[in-house]
Amino acid sequence: MDFTQSSKDKKKTMKQSMLLCCKLYISESRNKTALDSIEQAAKLDPETVVVNKFEDRAYNRVRYTLVSYIAHDSTGCPIYSPLHQTVLAMVEAAYAAINLELHCGAHPRLGVVDDVMFHPLARASLDEAAWLAKAVAADIGNRFQVPVYLYAAAHPTGKALDTIRRELGYYRPNFMGNQWAGWAQPEALPEKPNEGPTMVTRSRGIVMIGARPWVVNYNVPILSTDVTVTRRIAQMVSARGGGLPTVQSIGLVHGEDSTEIACMLLEPNQIGADLVQNRVEMLAAQEGLDVEKGYFTDFSPEMIAEKYIKLISVDSD
């Protein structure tokens, strides 16, 4: 028996079945030099693949979707994922290239690295995603001296991301009534972070890191510049406002001649994009407004896993 070939086959199977996905949200999309340095950092380990990138100049925000495998010890406990060091390298590049004090955009944010969300893919578990989220959080807090708030499965009590954001003033624009500029909160944080210092460095802000089952981001453009009306519609769409269960939504300015309802679908297999689109169209019609067809900001988890396997296979050949 060829034990070398058997070992290679086992590693190949692991790389294709025990997968974790990281969605890394960074507060920048207009500075090409900054994005180039972050993307160079993402290439340091060929076993981590950037399968998608979504950037929005109006929001001045970018999201990278990264995938890699997770390895275990002989007892089945997770011990390693190439994602760990890749995410840290990208975070380091982001902090070196971006100053939150100089940042402005139409999307809420509280940090240069605003959100790091881990999802299990294929046969990986939510516990494994939470393990990696907590490991990354500890390193970011210690190495870069940035306050880190854990959420969902990575948090000791499962605290929700939107709850933490509300406590920290995430949803309140501080510039022109519809923009977020610089660091507008007190440097002494009202809630103790899970990792890192309790004081904020204004140039870096804070970061949220969590693990949860797959969520879908779906945005619906509204053909109106009246963000007050768009916010009202968004509130009526959201579960918090008595709308669709498991849907979170916010109304935002999006460019010079339109607004947008940005939605997070927490249980997309139960409440999907079609229901959201229909609800937005109905509520907008009551306001006399037209609505465009919404759009997804990322691929499905199945497509992401498939793209990763294709890309890693090409690199291996």
Buried (B, 14 or more C-beta within 10 A) or exposed (E): EEEEEEEEEEEBEBBBBBBBBBBBBBBBBBBEEBBEBBBEBBEEBEBBBBBBBBBBEBBBBBBBBBBBBBBEEEEEEBEBBBBBBBBBBBBBBBBEBBBBBEBBBBBBBBBBBBBBBBBBBBEBBBEBBBBBBBBBBBBBBEEBEBBBBBBBBBBEEEBBBBEBBEEBBBEEBBEEEBBBBBBEBEEEBEEEBBBBBEEBBBBBBBBBBBBBBBBBBBBBBBEBBBBEBBBBBBBBBBBEBEBBEBBBBBBBBBBEEBBBBBBBBBBBEEBBBEBBBEBBBEBBEEEEBEBBEBEBBBBEBEEBBEBBBEBBEEEEE
